[in-house]
Amino acid sequence: MADDNNSKLISTLDRSVHPPHLYPAYTSTVKRAPANALMPVAQKISDLTGPTYGEGTIGELDSDLTKNSVVNGEPVGERIIVVGRVLEESGRPVPNALIEIWQANSTGRYIHNRDQHDAPLDPNFRGAGRCLTNSKGEYRFVTIKPGAYPWRNHENAWRPAHIHLSVFGRNFNSRLVTQMYFPGDPLMALDPIYLGLPEKARPLLISSYAHDITEPEWALGYRFDIVLSGSRQTPFE
Amino acid sequence: MTEQKTPLLQTSSQTVGPFFHYGLIFGEEHILVNEHTLGQRIIITGTVFDGDGEPIPDALVEIWQADVNGYFDHPEDPNHDKADKHFKYFGRSDTVKNGVYSFKTVKPAVATCNNDTQEAPYVCVRVFSRGMLIHAVTRMYFPNEKNNETDVLLNSIDANRKQTLIARLVENNDLPTYHFDIHLQGAEETVFLDL
């Protein structure tokens, strides 16, 4: 088996589009970035398998963040619809992909107990949701457009508005945690987390305004497709 | 169905940030067993450290592993019909308590479908954190395994770094506890894999 294993020393991650571990402008990377080169490794069945999800994973309101934590009214802010597809690099859709999201409310405040930003919480907005892609790899969330918020990375540092996404694709190697940004946000050009991306990869993290998704008198639509690694064929398969 | 002539660009990773808990952690994700799960229960625990040796209290650790008989409940495993339906295979733990993560699971067997008599059993480990623009991937091996001497991956690592992938058995009673610290950086930096 050893020779065969060596033939499969191939990473499924395209490092040319992913950020490095060390990006000093994002100061927290300095002590959290491995210094040694990553070790090439043979793919095993443990890398080609992963958690699977299906009916029963998701509750009815899980994908509607404007409804899933209502206490005494509707959440405040700009209601939006976020849709997209989860795809392999080949363009093949990934059905039953689990997408979990979390975000700040419209004032730029997270409900998290460690967020000390002096902006109001919204009693009717928790800012967390989940959904599964359908047979065409499509997903849809309804939420509130998040606000920008300050962080202490550098003087007068503000994160652009963003939604955090965690995605499970066909296997554990396709695991992705990322952030979706909004078109035209001037803060992206100043944000070391966004700028930590290789230049060619940056536009892919910006959602596009989708007028076909916008619903009259109700909410604006945004589209954000997600392309996962983990499907690259090895030379001997 | 449209197949691309040139591959689509992968969507890039971004940091999980400091505020993921209420979106990803709901309470039982670190327990992979129930009362019907096959196999001896074990605890896998450890601390995630930064390059100064400081515990990281806002990391997220995920594991993925075979069941006690070496099967995965996933269609890519040709033996998946034999997989334990009462085992969760996947687990997730935060490190809110002083950088410490913890899982209750079973000790995996070597994956049967690899048909590799030299392979040692292991658990896949993925670490996310504020300050990490992209996750780090490693594997946790078990101490005192005879196949640790023959495993292809373990034996391709320098002897002085190989130990970073092998857990310590700290309690061997009814609930054996394996201790596996993860050092993102520094003299004891864990070996991370290009996966």
Interface residues (C-beta under 8 A of the other chain):
Chain A: M1 A2 N5 N6 S11 T12 L13 D14 V17 H18 P19 P20 H21 Y23 Y26 S28 T29 V30 K31 R32 A33 P34 A35 N36 L38 M39 P40 V41 A42 Q43 K44 I45 S46 D47 L48 T49 G50 P51 T52 L87 E88 E89 S90 G91 R92 P93 E100 I101 W102 Y110 I111 H112 R114 D115 R126 G127 A128 H164 S166 N171 F172 N173 R175 L176 V177 T178 Q179 I193 Y194 G196 L197 P198 K200 A201 L204 L205 D225 I226 V227 L228 S229
Chain B: M1 T2 E3 Q4 P7 L8 L9 Q10 T11 S12 S13 Q14 T15 V16 G17 P18 F19 F20 H21 Y22 G23 L24 D50 G51 D52 E54 I56 D58 E62 W64 Q65 A66 F72 D73 H74 P75 E76 D77 Y89 F90 A111 C113 N114 N115 D116 T117 Q118 E119 Y122 C124 R126 F128 S129 R130 G131 M132 L133 I134 H135 A136 V152 L153 S156 I157 R161 L184 Q185 E189 T190 V191 F192 L193 D194 L195
